[in-house]
Amino acid sequence: MLKSLKVLLAGAALALASVSASAAVWTQTIDQNPDRYIGRSFTWTHDLTEVGYNAGSDSISSFALSLKMYDDGEGFCTRFFCIPDLILEKAFADLPGSGADGLWEVDNNWYTTEGTLGMVATGLLSSTGMLEITLKSFIGDFYLDKSTLTATGKVPEPGALALLGMGLAGLAFVRRRQQKK
């Protein structure tokens, strides 16, 4: 009985010790070619599974979404009057949940929102590898050139998975041996 308990504890310790992972970074850039005109809103999805993220075993702890936007340089005209482009264009990036949304005055620049506070967005990204973004015009109109999503997280190491498998096999062996007695 004591020997079986020792083997059982050794197998459990081996399984627990195998839960190590290495840091990883996944990046996907979507080029809106031709550049996407944003007059009201536009929705698209980043899919990190296309760049090596495995939603079944990898995990994401944080992300950054960078948007390359620029002002269209034109005013607003109706049939009866024109308003020169004196109004500042404002863009709003709406991500799932809250805490990772962004609001920017659009010039010709990269704009970034950090996903460390967006727990809902980070959780969805970690579980599926996909993040849906809706870019809205808060004021005025502008163009979206590129969208880059960079996520950081952990990937289980192959050696750790092998150790886990050996630990589970040892536990199964002990269990089978006990059932024979």
Backbone as CSV, one residue per row, in Angstrom:
resi,resn,N_x,N_y,N_z,CA_x,CA_y,CA_z,C_x,C_y,C_z
1,MET,0.823,-1.203,0.000,0.000,0.000,0.000,0.865,1.263,0.000
2,LEU,1.919,1.291,0.840,2.803,2.437,0.922,3.545,2.651,-0.391
3,LYS,3.953,1.540,-1.037,4.646,1.642,-2.310,3.725,2.231,-3.384
4,SER,2.486,1.779,-3.404,1.514,2.299,-4.374,1.268,3.783,-4.148
5,LEU,1.214,4.185,-2.883,0.995,5.590,-2.570,2.183,6.435,-3.040
6,LYS,3.401,5.906,-2.860,4.594,6.621,-3.314,4.581,6.787,-4.837
7,VAL,4.220,5.732,-5.548,4.169,5.799,-7.007,3.092,6.782,-7.449
8,LEU,1.957,6.750,-6.776,0.861,7.662,-7.091,1.286,9.120,-6.864
9,LEU,1.932,9.403,-5.745,2.403,10.758,-5.462,3.489,11.187,-6.441
10,ALA,4.378,10.266,-6.825,5.424,10.592,-7.796,4.804,10.953,-9.144
11,GLY,3.799,10.200,-9.570,3.114,10.492,-10.837,2.411,11.834,-10.797
12,ALA,1.759,12.120,-9.678,1.067,13.407,-9.536,2.072,14.555,-9.532
13,ALA,3.206,14.379,-8.849,4.234,15.424,-8.826,4.806,15.653,-10.215
14,LEU,4.998,14.569,-10.975,5.506,14.691,-12.343,4.508,15.437,-13.226
15,ALA,3.230,15.138,-13.058,2.202,15.826,-13.846,2.153,17.313,-13.503
16,LEU,2.229,17.643,-12.205,2.189,19.050,-11.808,3.446,19.799,-12.244
17,ALA,4.596,19.135,-12.184,5.842,19.790,-12.588,5.885,20.066,-14.079
18,SER,5.068,19.360,-14.843,5.104,19.509,-16.294,4.298,20.691,-16.796
19,VAL,3.639,21.398,-15.912,2.794,22.504,-16.328,3.644,23.774,-16.478
20,SER,4.617,23.732,-17.360,5.425,24.913,-17.645,5.147,25.363,-19.066
21,ALA,5.356,26.617,-19.303,5.083,27.169,-20.625,6.101,28.259,-20.927
22,SER,6.243,28.550,-22.195,7.151,29.621,-22.595,6.341,30.797,-23.142
23,ALA,6.931,31.973,-23.030,6.260,33.189,-23.507,6.200,33.194,-25.030
24,ALA,5.148,33.767,-25.558,4.964,33.830,-27.008,4.305,35.152,-27.390
25,VAL,4.520,35.553,-28.642,3.899,36.759,-29.191,3.310,36.394,-30.549
26,TRP,2.054,36.774,-30.768,1.392,36.564,-32.052,1.010,37.934,-32.598
27,THR,1.293,38.178,-33.886,0.981,39.459,-34.511,0.308,39.226,-35.853
28,GLN,-0.771,39.959,-36.083,-1.458,39.910,-37.371,-1.759,41.339,-37.810
29,THR,-1.377,41.662,-39.044,-1.675,42.972,-39.625,-2.655,42.786,-40.770
30,ILE,-3.714,43.559,-40.744,-4.696,43.556,-41.830,-4.568,44.886,-42.554
31,ASP,-4.240,44.810,-43.838,-4.102,46.000,-44.676,-5.433,46.221,-45.380
32,GLN,-6.078,47.336,-45.099,-7.359,47.670,-45.723,-7.064,48.241,-47.104
33,ASN,-6.917,47.384,-48.065,-6.503,47.827,-49.397,-7.660,47.680,-50.367
34,PRO,-8.252,48.716,-50.915,-7.887,50.120,-50.697,-8.297,50.560,-49.291
35,ASP,-7.729,51.672,-48.864,-8.002,52.165,-47.523,-9.510,52.300,-47.316
36,ARG,-9.956,51.893,-46.143,-11.382,51.859,-45.817,-11.848,53.229,-45.347
37,TYR,-12.841,53.772,-46.041,-13.438,55.054,-45.659,-14.374,54.807,-44.474
38,ILE,-14.190,55.573,-43.410,-15.039,55.432,-42.229,-15.901,56.688,-42.123
39,GLY,-17.146,56.549,-42.532,-18.097,57.645,-42.414,-18.998,57.433,-41.214
40,ARG,-19.310,56.195,-40.930,-20.113,55.855,-39.752,-19.394,54.794,-38.935
41,SER,-19.421,53.545,-39.419,-18.723,52.487,-38.690,-18.321,51.356,-39.631
42,PHE,-17.360,50.574,-39.181,-16.859,49.436,-39.946,-16.414,48.379,-38.948
43,THR,-16.779,47.119,-39.195,-16.442,46.017,-38.296,-15.619,44.977,-39.044
44,TRP,-14.566,44.487,-38.397,-13.739,43.416,-38.958,-13.227,42.565,-37.809
45,THR,-12.640,41.413,-38.149,-12.161,40.473,-37.139,-10.709,40.105,-37.392
46,HIS,-9.904,40.190,-36.335,-8.540,39.661,-36.366,-8.620,38.198,-35.936
47,ASP,-7.910,37.317,-36.637,-7.898,35.891,-36.322,-6.452,35.437,-36.133
48,LEU,-6.028,35.307,-34.882,-4.644,34.936,-34.588,-4.352,33.465,-34.865
49,THR,-5.393,32.648,-35.092,-5.134,31.257,-35.454,-4.467,31.178,-36.826
50,GLU,-4.608,32.233,-37.623,-3.953,32.280,-38.936,-2.447,32.519,-38.823
51,VAL,-1.982,32.962,-37.643,-0.547,33.231,-37.458,0.068,32.329,-36.381
52,GLY,-0.555,31.178,-36.133,0.036,30.182,-35.252,-0.532,30.059,-33.859
53,TYR,-1.534,30.843,-33.495,-2.135,30.714,-32.170,-3.018,29.470,-32.136
54,ASN,-2.879,28.662,-31.076,-3.691,27.453,-30.912,-4.640,27.680,-29.741
55,ALA,-5.914,27.895,-30.054,-6.901,28.235,-29.029,-7.111,27.102,-28.029
56,GLY,-6.755,25.888,-28.371,-6.949,24.766,-27.460,-5.919,24.691,-26.355
57,SER,-4.696,25.149,-26.606,-3.653,24.991,-25.595,-2.925,26.288,-25.246
58,ASP,-2.819,27.236,-26.165,-2.133,28.495,-25.886,-3.037,29.411,-25.065
59,SER,-2.447,30.395,-24.411,-3.253,31.365,-23.659,-2.697,32.770,-23.897
60,ILE,-3.583,33.755,-23.846,-3.215,35.155,-24.065,-3.451,35.918,-22.773
61,SER,-2.450,36.687,-22.352,-2.576,37.461,-21.120,-2.832,38.942,-21.395
62,SER,-2.389,39.451,-22.545,-2.638,40.851,-22.893,-2.501,41.026,-24.403
63,PHE,-2.994,42.160,-24.890,-2.887,42.454,-26.317,-2.832,43.953,-26.529
64,ALA,-2.386,44.335,-27.716,-2.399,45.739,-28.132,-2.972,45.785,-29.547
65,LEU,-3.893,46.692,-29.774,-4.476,46.896,-31.092,-3.997,48.255,-31.583
66,SER,-3.322,48.267,-32.742,-2.834,49.519,-33.336,-3.543,49.757,-34.658
67,LEU,-4.048,50.967,-34.836,-4.773,51.339,-36.042,-4.057,52.485,-36.734
68,LYS,-3.796,52.346,-38.022,-3.201,53.429,-38.827,-4.365,54.133,-39.521
69,MET,-4.634,55.366,-39.095,-5.748,56.131,-39.652,-5.245,57.501,-40.104
70,TYR,-5.964,58.087,-41.045,-5.616,59.440,-41.466,-6.869,60.192,-41.877
71,ASP,-6.780,61.504,-41.736,-7.872,62.416,-42.068,-8.043,62.462,-43.587
72,ASP,-9.277,62.550,-44.039,-9.532,62.612,-45.479,-9.233,63.997,-46.049
73,GLY,-9.087,65.006,-45.195,-8.703,66.348,-45.646,-9.804,67.115,-46.335
74,GLU,-11.011,66.582,-46.317,-12.120,67.257,-46.994,-13.151,67.703,-45.972
75,GLY,-13.889,68.707,-46.336,-14.981,69.169,-45.497,-16.231,68.331,-45.751
76,PHE,-17.323,68.782,-45.187,-18.596,68.100,-45.325,-19.519,68.979,-46.155
77,CYS,-20.050,68.443,-47.254,-20.930,69.233,-48.115,-22.286,68.549,-48.274
78,THR,-23.318,69.384,-48.269,-24.654,68.923,-48.620,-25.023,69.633,-49.916
79,ARG,-26.239,69.490,-50.331,-26.703,70.137,-51.562,-26.757,71.661,-51.408
80,PHE,-26.898,72.112,-50.146,-27.122,73.531,-49.921,-25.935,74.284,-49.324
81,PHE,-25.036,73.586,-48.628,-23.924,74.294,-47.993,-22.738,73.341,-47.792
82,CYS,-21.554,73.937,-47.545,-20.346,73.165,-47.243,-19.741,73.677,-45.940
83,ILE,-19.253,72.765,-45.163,-18.531,73.101,-43.940,-17.083,72.685,-44.177
84,PRO,-16.163,73.626,-44.095,-14.760,73.257,-44.317,-14.270,72.280,-43.246
85,ASP,-13.162,71.608,-43.537,-12.625,70.591,-42.637,-11.920,71.245,-41.456
86,LEU,-12.696,71.972,-40.668,-12.163,72.594,-39.464,-12.480,71.756,-38.235
87,ILE,-13.411,70.849,-38.415,-13.807,69.995,-37.307,-12.765,68.891,-37.156
88,LEU,-12.395,68.614,-35.952,-11.459,67.536,-35.690,-12.177,66.195,-35.831
89,GLU,-11.605,65.311,-36.612,-12.173,63.970,-36.741,-11.824,63.163,-35.501
90,LYS,-12.802,62.439,-34.997,-12.591,61.595,-33.819,-13.041,60.175,-34.155
91,ALA,-12.170,59.224,-33.823,-12.461,57.810,-34.063,-12.642,57.100,-32.733
92,PHE,-13.565,56.130,-32.713,-13.821,55.334,-31.520,-13.713,53.863,-31.898
93,ALA,-12.775,53.139,-31.261,-12.635,51.698,-31.480,-13.387,50.983,-30.372
94,ASP,-14.389,50.221,-30.769,-15.235,49.504,-29.826,-14.826,48.031,-29.827
95,LEU,-14.327,47.545,-28.681,-13.937,46.151,-28.514,-14.898,45.486,-27.544
96,PRO,-14.968,44.153,-27.537,-15.883,43.473,-26.612,-15.603,43.862,-25.161
97,GLY,-16.658,44.036,-24.390,-16.506,44.437,-22.994,-16.122,45.902,-22.902
98,SER,-15.408,46.246,-21.854,-14.944,47.620,-21.700,-13.522,47.593,-21.171
99,GLY,-12.872,48.718,-21.193,-11.521,48.811,-20.673,-10.458,48.801,-21.751
100,ALA,-10.784,48.338,-22.960,-9.791,48.312,-24.041,-10.211,49.196,-25.201
101,ASP,-11.376,49.859,-25.092,-11.825,50.747,-26.156,-10.867,51.928,-26.287
102,GLY,-10.908,52.583,-27.443,-10.043,53.745,-27.652,-10.792,54.872,-28.329
103,LEU,-10.468,56.120,-27.993,-11.028,57.306,-28.618,-9.857,58.213,-28.980
104,TRP,-9.742,58.561,-30.279,-8.598,59.337,-30.745,-9.036,60.450,-31.687
105,GLU,-8.249,61.524,-31.694,-8.370,62.558,-32.707,-7.531,62.099,-33.892
106,VAL,-8.152,61.955,-35.053,-7.479,61.364,-36.202,-6.654,62.407,-36.940
107,ASP,-5.397,62.093,-37.101,-4.473,62.861,-37.915,-3.914,61.859,-38.914
108,ASN,-2.621,61.783,-39.087,-2.011,60.772,-39.942,-1.023,60.020,-39.061
109,ASN,-1.520,59.010,-38.331,-0.701,58.402,-37.305,-1.200,57.002,-36.964
110,TRP,-0.384,56.284,-36.150,-0.798,55.017,-35.561,-1.431,55.325,-34.211
111,TYR,-2.535,54.669,-33.904,-3.232,54.844,-32.635,-3.353,53.469,-31.994
112,THR,-3.007,53.374,-30.699,-2.941,52.072,-30.042,-3.800,52.049,-28.795
113,THR,-4.484,50.934,-28.597,-5.202,50.675,-27.358,-4.617,49.403,-26.760
114,GLU,-4.356,49.425,-25.478,-3.784,48.276,-24.781,-4.916,47.428,-24.220
115,GLY,-4.803,46.136,-24.379,-5.846,45.226,-23.913,-5.625,44.655,-22.539
116,THR,-4.742,45.263,-21.738,-4.497,44.706,-20.416,-5.684,44.926,-19.489
117,LEU,-6.468,45.966,-19.724,-7.622,46.241,-18.877,-8.902,45.640,-19.435
118,GLY,-8.901,45.275,-20.695,-10.092,44.719,-21.321,-10.205,43.227,-21.063
119,MET,-10.692,42.867,-19.874,-10.736,41.460,-19.479,-11.658,40.640,-20.375
120,VAL,-12.781,41.194,-20.784,-13.704,40.468,-21.653,-13.054,40.218,-23.011
121,ALA,-12.462,41.274,-23.588,-11.803,41.137,-24.887,-10.630,40.161,-24.802
122,THR,-9.829,40.257,-23.745,-8.689,39.350,-23.578,-9.166,37.918,-23.410
123,GLY,-10.227,37.710,-22.651,-10.779,36.359,-22.457,-11.299,35.768,-23.754
124,LEU,-12.032,36.560,-24.534,-12.538,36.084,-25.828,-11.392,35.786,-26.783
125,LEU,-10.393,36.646,-26.809,-9.239,36.449,-27.675,-8.485,35.187,-27.281
126,SER,-8.328,34.958,-25.989,-7.613,33.775,-25.509,-8.380,32.490,-25.812
127,SER,-9.696,32.513,-25.694,-10.484,31.283,-25.894,-10.705,30.941,-27.363
128,THR,-10.744,31.941,-28.248,-11.036,31.665,-29.655,-9.914,32.046,-30.613
129,GLY,-9.032,32.949,-30.184,-7.993,33.462,-31.069,-8.492,34.582,-31.966
130,MET,-9.755,34.987,-31.787,-10.340,36.019,-32.649,-10.809,37.215,-31.831
131,LEU,-10.677,38.394,-32.430,-11.122,39.629,-31.796,-11.862,40.470,-32.826
132,GLU,-13.123,40.801,-32.511,-13.932,41.629,-33.406,-13.815,43.082,-32.969
133,ILE,-13.547,43.951,-33.937,-13.380,45.374,-33.680,-14.396,46.142,-34.518
134,THR,-15.025,47.133,-33.914,-15.879,48.051,-34.653,-15.286,49.442,-34.501
135,LEU,-14.913,50.039,-35.629,-14.367,51.392,-35.644,-15.485,52.327,-36.061
136,LYS,-15.753,53.312,-35.215,-16.851,54.246,-35.465,-16.322,55.663,-35.594
137,SER,-17.014,56.434,-36.394,-16.721,57.858,-36.476,-17.483,58.541,-35.356
138,PHE,-16.746,59.094,-34.414,-17.356,59.834,-33.314,-17.726,61.229,-33.798
139,ILE,-16.788,61.834,-34.577,-17.020,63.122,-35.236,-16.265,63.089,-36.563
140,GLY,-16.900,63.523,-37.633,-16.233,63.631,-38.926,-16.056,62.288,-39.624
141,ASP,-15.134,62.284,-40.601,-14.861,61.075,-41.366,-13.357,60.970,-41.612
142,PHE,-12.893,59.760,-41.887,-11.454,59.509,-42.007,-11.253,58.174,-42.716
143,TYR,-10.006,57.796,-42.902,-9.662,56.535,-43.540,-8.913,55.627,-42.570
144,LEU,-9.184,54.327,-42.696,-8.447,53.295,-41.974,-7.506,52.637,-42.965
145,ASP,-6.208,52.675,-42.684,-5.202,52.111,-43.568,-4.852,50.678,-43.160
146,LYS,-4.425,50.497,-41.905,-4.004,49.186,-41.420,-4.471,48.977,-39.991
147,SER,-4.580,47.704,-39.636,-4.921,47.309,-38.281,-3.958,46.197,-37.873
148,THR,-3.254,46.389,-36.741,-2.312,45.384,-36.266,-2.698,44.962,-34.853
149,LEU,-2.852,43.653,-34.666,-3.150,43.084,-33.358,-1.926,42.298,-32.907
150,THR,-1.400,42.648,-31.733,-0.259,41.943,-31.150,-0.682,41.416,-29.788
151,ALA,-0.608,40.097,-29.617,-1.001,39.466,-28.360,0.195,38.756,-27.747
152,THR,0.282,38.814,-26.424,1.325,38.087,-25.700,0.668,37.069,-24.786
153,GLY,1.342,35.949,-24.623,0.788,34.900,-23.784,1.773,33.766,-23.602
154,LYS,1.239,32.577,-23.387,2.077,31.407,-23.118,1.703,30.243,-24.014
155,VAL,2.744,29.490,-24.379,2.594,28.274,-25.185,3.172,27.130,-24.371
156,PRO,2.448,26.027,-24.200,3.023,24.899,-23.466,4.214,24.323,-24.223
157,GLU,5.266,23.997,-23.491,6.457,23.441,-24.115,6.241,21.961,-24.427
158,PRO,6.774,21.457,-25.544,6.600,20.045,-25.894,7.141,19.098,-24.824
159,GLY,8.261,19.462,-24.203,8.818,18.615,-23.145,7.881,18.529,-21.954
160,ALA,7.218,19.651,-21.648,6.266,19.668,-20.542,5.074,18.768,-20.850
161,LEU,4.627,18.792,-22.091,3.511,17.922,-22.469,3.909,16.450,-22.398
162,ALA,5.164,16.149,-22.766,5.646,14.773,-22.668,5.707,14.325,-21.210
163,LEU,6.180,15.202,-20.327,6.209,14.877,-18.897,4.804,14.649,-18.353
164,LEU,3.874,15.473,-18.777,2.489,15.311,-18.346,1.950,13.965,-18.804
165,GLY,2.233,13.609,-20.051,1.783,12.316,-20.566,2.395,11.157,-19.800
166,MET,3.675,11.256,-19.472,4.325,10.188,-18.706,3.737,10.085,-17.303
167,GLY,3.458,11.228,-16.697,2.846,11.223,-15.372,1.471,10.589,-15.392
168,LEU,0.674,10.923,-16.393,-0.665,10.327,-16.506,-0.591,8.833,-16.810
169,ALA,0.386,8.432,-17.632,0.562,7.002,-17.921,0.959,6.239,-16.658
170,GLY,1.823,6.852,-15.833,2.209,6.228,-14.566,1.035,6.076,-13.637
171,LEU,0.192,7.100,-13.581,-1.011,7.019,-12.743,-1.955,5.922,-13.238
172,ALA,-2.103,5.820,-14.543,-2.963,4.769,-15.109,-2.399,3.386,-14.812
173,PHE,-1.064,3.247,-14.885,-0.427,1.963,-14.604,-0.678,1.546,-13.155
174,VAL,-0.501,2.477,-12.205,-0.729,2.177,-10.793,-2.186,1.820,-10.558
175,ARG,-3.070,2.533,-11.164,-4.511,2.270,-10.998,-4.867,0.881,-11.510
176,ARG,-4.322,0.528,-12.646,-4.602,-0.789,-13.240,-4.032,-1.898,-12.359
177,ARG,-2.852,-1.652,-11.807,-2.216,-2.636,-10.936,-3.046,-2.843,-9.665
178,GLN,-3.584,-1.763,-9.141,-4.400,-1.872,-7.928,-5.688,-2.621,-8.193
179,GLN,-6.246,-2.456,-9.385,-7.496,-3.133,-9.719,-7.299,-4.637,-9.866
180,LYS,-6.098,-5.068,-10.306,-5.798,-6.495,-10.440,-5.705,-7.187,-9.093
181,LYS,-5.251,-6.445,-8.066,-5.121,-7.017,-6.717,-6.462,-7.072,-6.095
